[in-house]
Amino acid sequence: MSKCKGCGKYIAQKDITKCSKCQNYYHRTCALVATPGVKSVSPKWICAGCNVVLATPPAVAEACVSSQPSNSHGATASNNLPKDCNPAQTVDVSLILKEIRIFREEINALISELREFREEMLSLQADNKMCNDRVDLLEKRVGALEEKSDQHLYPDLTTLETTVRDLKLKLNEREQESLLNDIEVSGDVVYAKRAGNGRRNYEESEEKAPRPRVIVVRLTRRETREELLHSARVRRGLTTKDIQLAGTPRRVYINERLTQVNRKLFHKAREAAMHHNYRHEELMEVVERHKIDFISINETWLREGEEGKAPALPGYLLKHIPRSATVKRGRGGGIGFYIKREVTARRHSHPVDSLHSSVEQMWFTTSVNGIKLAIGTAYRPPWLDVDLFLDALTFSVNSLGHCDGMVLMDELDDDDDSETSSSGRSHEFVDDLTPVTEHYLKQRCALGRSHGFSTASSSLRTATKVVI
């Protein structure tokens, strides 16, 4: 909203008048007062100030101004004006004085503001000087503290460093003393630790000594683990006296590490074996002692996917064929091999006639010193016809004609009293029927090692035919 140049008040939009020369705004009433004799305001209206500047010479203007007051007889100022003075060009003195008064007030307000601004600047300068003084004081105090700390703390720091160095040396000595009972094995052991619950607050006695906690050792290679287990099984009865440890001699056991579930299962299996007088450990000992490469098994009683129920022989892989469920008297049965991991053997998948599908047999081929050998096993239950069994064996042997030699480990269950032609045919494959004893295994291993391999059978009556 604009202000009136004459009275200095705000102008409503409908009552506004604008000078066409100086572009100042006036009230419509103020415009008529400023220009006497004008009854209406046109768009080209010019204010009194602009009229004086443009149309009135200085001399005439002075004359008009000086002759403006009225005479004592009440005549108007226009009657006493000179002839060359135009009444339309006269200036309202009160309006000019009013403008001067307003201008003076504005100048006074500006001077007051400048005075306040100067006072504020002086206050800011004083505050700034005070801050600078405080900063200088703080710098002096910090410098004094640094000098004091350098003088007092440096000797203390040297003493503390010496103390820390001495403590490190003592700690290293104590740590080395704690390792006097330890040994370090490089290349084979990943880590070793005690396992099981700690046993404390007991009194050692010869009658009932507590079982010590086991030591768990992780080796870098599985071959090293197998060799260690093999050596431990060969040297059964190892005691602390044998390894020159002081104290009462005690047995030292080295076994495979099992999970908690498998450990409980193994404990129950050992109890059952002791109850039924089973000696699985004897088989393990014989296998470890003679380093057998192939072990044939008859009557495995294993179904498909039940390999985990078979006895575990460290360093051997189990390959087996379960008895088909379609075979008469399908319970039991099954044949297989334990093959040493280091031996390379390939299973021979020969074509089987449908008539011979009930005969359980399994064959592998391997090479020993450039000689290709076929190693197989077969099982004839008592209810299986001998002729059918021998026909199946003949068919299998004929399919292995590309091999340089054959080793057959089978269980025929032949009737010693039988004098039939079938019994005679069986002796074409069997040179000798021998119970499995340690003496027999030694003979079998000696026979195998003469050709570069070792075999054994776990059946009760085994027949072997070696053709080279």
Summary of the structure (lengths in Angstrom):
residues: 468
radius of gyration: 62.6
end to end distance: 128.1
largest distance: 186.7
contacts: 1134
relative contact order: 0.05
helix: 43%
strand: 17%
